[in-house]
Amino acid sequence: MSKFHSLISLFFFISLLGLMPLGIFAQSNITTVGIQLKPIISADFLNTGPQNEKIGDIDFTIEPTNGFAFGMVIRKGFNDQFSIETGINYSRRNYDLRITEDSTGFEGNSDFSYVIYEVPLLALIYVRLGENTYLNNAFGINLNFLPSDWETADYYFEHYSARSYWVVPALQANVGFEYRTYESGFLYLGFSYHQPFSNITTAGVLYKDNINEPPKETAFFDIQGNYLTIDLRYFFHEPAKRQRR
């Protein structure tokens, strides 16, 4: 079983716990608005590590590095254990580009970034752990909006990333802990895993001796766009609006 499938299994297990009759305040029949900051973690697991192409004695490597996302979160509570979550986020995904040539000992290092806008739609389940502390688990779709293609260049290389589509849907799973106050809003700390249904771009990298020379080799990469984040959120206080009986 893959690590991503293990994440899905964990989600459903926690979701079943969330269906237990637990008393949870301030989420039934209200809309809560918050802000979030999501540092993107560079890691070699969950398919978020480097990609490598070796052509002859020339080695091309594209490696995700630490990026970030931030934006607004809107949460609509339907009952004491279930909500729908959406919003809009600006994400900047950074990559290192390395080219080495064994025969000459040449090594070149550069970088590039993608700016992508995200609109998630997630189902959210709560599990109460203490008087003010909750375990949150969410799963759903995140739409990635790619506004353009991207290109960078230097004297020894040219790079061009062509987007696969202008909208690329992704699966997203979140898990985290939330501390709720009665008057000052909610604080949240958690993690998210983001896995697009298809590659977000195809990156072509052309290597040459200098700007006026013909290219030596060209490598192509299917950029998957998977990432893991640490999620920091603050939700503004909103009085509960419970229906009268």
C-alpha positions as CSV (number, residue, x, y, z in Angstrom):
1,M,0.0,0.0,0.0
2,S,1.4,3.4,-1.0
3,K,1.9,6.2,1.5
4,F,-0.9,8.2,-0.1
5,H,-3.3,5.3,0.3
6,S,-2.3,5.1,3.9
7,L,-3.2,8.7,4.3
8,I,-6.6,8.0,2.9
9,S,-7.2,5.1,5.2
10,L,-6.2,7.3,8.2
11,F,-8.7,10.0,7.0
12,F,-11.6,7.5,6.9
13,F,-10.7,6.1,10.4
14,I,-10.7,9.6,11.9
15,S,-13.9,10.4,10.0
16,L,-15.6,7.5,11.7
17,L,-14.5,8.8,15.1
18,G,-15.9,12.2,14.1
19,L,-19.4,10.6,13.8
20,M,-19.4,9.7,17.5
21,P,-21.8,11.8,19.6
22,L,-19.5,14.5,20.9
23,G,-20.5,17.9,22.2
24,I,-18.8,20.5,20.0
25,F,-19.6,24.2,20.4
26,A,-19.7,27.1,17.9
27,Q,-19.8,25.1,14.6
28,S,-23.4,24.2,14.1
29,N,-25.2,26.3,11.4
30,I,-22.6,29.1,11.1
31,T,-20.1,30.4,8.6
32,T,-16.6,31.0,9.9
33,V,-13.9,33.1,8.0
34,G,-10.2,32.7,8.6
35,I,-6.7,33.4,7.2
36,Q,-3.9,30.9,6.7
37,L,-0.2,30.6,6.0
38,K,1.1,27.3,4.6
39,P,4.9,26.8,4.3
40,I,5.6,24.2,1.7
41,I,8.0,21.5,2.9
42,S,10.6,20.0,0.6
43,A,10.9,16.2,1.2
44,D,11.9,13.0,-0.6
45,F,8.7,11.1,0.5
46,L,5.2,11.1,-0.9
47,N,6.5,11.8,-4.4
48,T,7.7,15.4,-3.5
49,G,11.4,14.9,-4.0
50,P,13.8,15.6,-6.9
51,Q,13.5,14.5,-10.5
52,N,16.6,13.5,-12.5
53,E,17.4,12.9,-16.2
54,K,20.8,11.7,-17.4
55,I,21.6,12.2,-21.1
56,G,25.1,11.0,-22.0
57,D,27.5,12.6,-19.5
58,I,25.1,15.5,-18.8
59,D,22.9,15.3,-15.7
60,F,19.8,17.4,-15.3
61,T,18.0,17.7,-11.9
62,I,14.9,19.6,-10.9
63,E,14.2,19.6,-7.2
64,P,11.3,21.2,-5.3
65,T,12.4,23.5,-2.5
66,N,10.6,25.3,0.3
67,G,7.7,27.6,-1.0
68,F,4.6,29.0,0.6
69,A,0.9,29.5,0.2
70,F,-1.4,32.0,1.9
71,G,-5.0,33.1,1.6
72,M,-8.5,33.0,3.0
73,V,-10.5,30.1,4.4
74,I,-14.3,30.0,4.6
75,R,-15.9,27.2,6.7
76,K,-19.7,26.4,6.6
77,G,-20.9,24.3,9.5
78,F,-23.9,22.0,8.9
79,N,-24.0,20.3,12.3
80,D,-21.7,19.8,15.3
81,Q,-19.4,17.4,13.5
82,F,-19.4,18.2,9.8
83,S,-18.5,21.3,7.8
84,I,-17.6,22.2,4.2
85,E,-14.4,24.3,3.7
86,T,-13.4,26.5,0.8
87,G,-11.5,29.7,0.1
88,I,-8.8,31.0,-2.2
89,N,-5.0,30.8,-1.9
90,Y,-1.9,32.2,-3.6
91,S,0.9,29.6,-3.8
92,R,4.5,30.1,-4.8
93,R,6.2,26.8,-5.6
94,N,10.0,27.0,-5.9
95,Y,12.4,24.7,-7.7
96,D,16.2,24.3,-8.0
97,L,17.6,23.5,-11.4
98,R,21.1,21.8,-11.6
99,I,23.0,20.8,-14.7
100,T,26.4,19.0,-14.5
101,E,28.7,17.7,-17.2
102,D,31.0,14.9,-16.2
103,S,33.5,15.3,-19.1
104,T,34.2,19.0,-18.4
105,G,33.4,19.2,-14.6
106,F,30.9,21.9,-15.3
107,E,28.2,22.5,-12.7
108,G,25.4,25.1,-13.0
109,N,22.8,26.0,-10.4
110,S,19.7,28.0,-11.0
111,D,16.1,28.2,-9.8
112,F,12.6,29.0,-10.9
113,S,9.1,29.4,-9.4
114,Y,5.5,28.8,-10.3
115,V,2.7,31.1,-9.1
116,I,-0.5,29.1,-8.9
117,Y,-3.9,30.1,-7.4
118,E,-5.9,27.4,-5.6
119,V,-9.6,27.0,-4.8
120,P,-10.3,24.0,-2.5
121,L,-13.6,22.3,-1.6
122,L,-13.2,20.0,1.3
123,A,-15.4,17.9,3.6
124,L,-14.3,18.5,7.2
125,I,-14.9,16.2,10.2
126,Y,-14.2,17.2,13.9
127,V,-13.2,14.9,16.8
128,R,-13.2,16.5,20.3
129,L,-10.1,15.8,22.3
130,G,-10.7,18.2,25.3
131,E,-12.8,21.1,26.4
132,N,-11.4,23.5,23.8
133,T,-9.2,21.2,21.6
134,Y,-10.3,19.4,18.5
135,L,-8.8,17.1,15.9
136,N,-9.8,18.1,12.4
137,N,-9.7,15.9,9.3
138,A,-10.6,17.1,5.8
139,F,-10.5,15.6,2.3
140,G,-11.6,16.8,-1.1
141,I,-10.7,18.6,-4.3
142,N,-8.4,21.5,-4.8
143,L,-8.5,23.4,-8.2
144,N,-5.1,24.7,-9.3
145,F,-5.4,27.7,-11.6
146,L,-2.2,28.2,-13.7
147,P,-2.2,31.7,-15.1
148,S,0.6,31.3,-17.7
149,D,3.7,29.3,-18.8
150,W,7.0,30.1,-17.2
151,E,10.6,30.5,-18.6
152,T,14.0,31.3,-17.3
153,A,17.5,31.4,-19.0
154,D,21.2,32.0,-18.4
155,Y,24.3,31.9,-20.6
156,Y,24.4,28.1,-20.3
157,F,20.8,27.0,-20.3
158,E,17.2,27.8,-21.4
159,H,14.2,26.6,-19.4
160,Y,10.6,26.6,-20.4
161,S,7.7,25.2,-18.4
162,A,4.5,24.7,-20.4
163,R,1.3,24.2,-18.3
164,S,-0.6,21.1,-19.0
165,Y,-4.0,22.8,-18.6
166,W,-5.0,26.2,-17.2
167,V,-7.0,24.4,-14.5
168,V,-5.6,21.2,-12.9
169,P,-7.7,19.5,-10.1
170,A,-6.0,17.8,-7.2
171,L,-6.8,15.6,-4.3
172,Q,-6.1,17.3,-0.9
173,A,-6.1,15.8,2.6
174,N,-5.6,17.8,5.8
175,V,-5.2,16.8,9.4
176,G,-4.6,19.2,12.3
177,F,-5.4,20.4,15.8
178,E,-7.6,23.3,16.6
179,Y,-7.9,25.3,19.8
180,R,-11.2,27.2,20.1
181,T,-12.0,30.1,22.4
182,Y,-15.5,31.4,23.2
183,E,-14.6,35.1,22.3
184,S,-11.3,35.3,20.5
185,G,-11.6,32.9,17.6
186,F,-9.8,29.6,16.7
187,L,-6.1,28.7,16.3
188,Y,-5.2,25.8,14.0
189,L,-2.0,23.9,13.4
190,G,-1.9,21.0,11.0
191,F,-0.5,19.4,7.8
192,S,-1.8,19.1,4.2
193,Y,-0.9,16.8,1.3
194,H,-1.7,18.0,-2.2
195,Q,-1.7,15.6,-5.2
196,P,-2.8,16.8,-8.6
197,F,-4.7,14.3,-10.9
198,S,-2.2,15.0,-13.7
199,N,1.2,16.8,-14.2
200,I,0.9,20.5,-13.8
201,T,3.6,21.4,-16.4
202,T,6.1,19.9,-18.8
203,A,9.5,21.5,-18.2
204,G,12.1,21.5,-21.0
205,V,15.7,22.4,-20.2
206,L,18.3,23.1,-22.9
207,Y,22.0,23.0,-22.0
208,K,24.7,24.7,-24.1
209,D,28.3,25.9,-23.7
210,N,27.5,29.6,-23.9
211,I,24.8,31.8,-25.3
212,N,26.0,31.8,-28.9
213,E,26.6,28.0,-29.1
214,P,24.1,25.4,-30.4
215,P,22.6,23.3,-27.6
216,K,24.4,20.1,-26.4
217,E,21.4,18.3,-24.9
218,T,17.8,18.9,-23.9
219,A,15.9,17.2,-21.1
220,F,12.1,17.1,-20.4
221,F,10.4,16.7,-17.1
222,D,6.8,16.0,-16.2
223,I,6.3,18.2,-13.1
224,Q,3.9,16.5,-10.8
225,G,3.1,19.3,-8.4
226,N,2.7,17.2,-5.3
227,Y,3.5,19.0,-2.0
228,L,3.3,18.8,1.8
229,T,2.6,21.8,3.9
230,I,2.5,23.0,7.5
231,D,-0.8,24.8,8.0
232,L,-1.1,27.8,10.3
233,R,-4.6,29.3,10.6
234,Y,-6.6,31.8,12.5
235,F,-10.4,31.8,12.4
236,F,-12.3,35.0,13.5
237,H,-14.9,34.6,16.2
238,E,-18.4,34.1,15.0
239,P,-21.4,33.7,17.4
240,A,-23.3,30.4,17.0
241,K,-26.6,30.6,15.2
242,R,-28.6,27.6,16.4
243,Q,-32.1,26.9,15.2
244,R,-34.9,27.3,17.7
245,R,-36.7,24.2,18.8
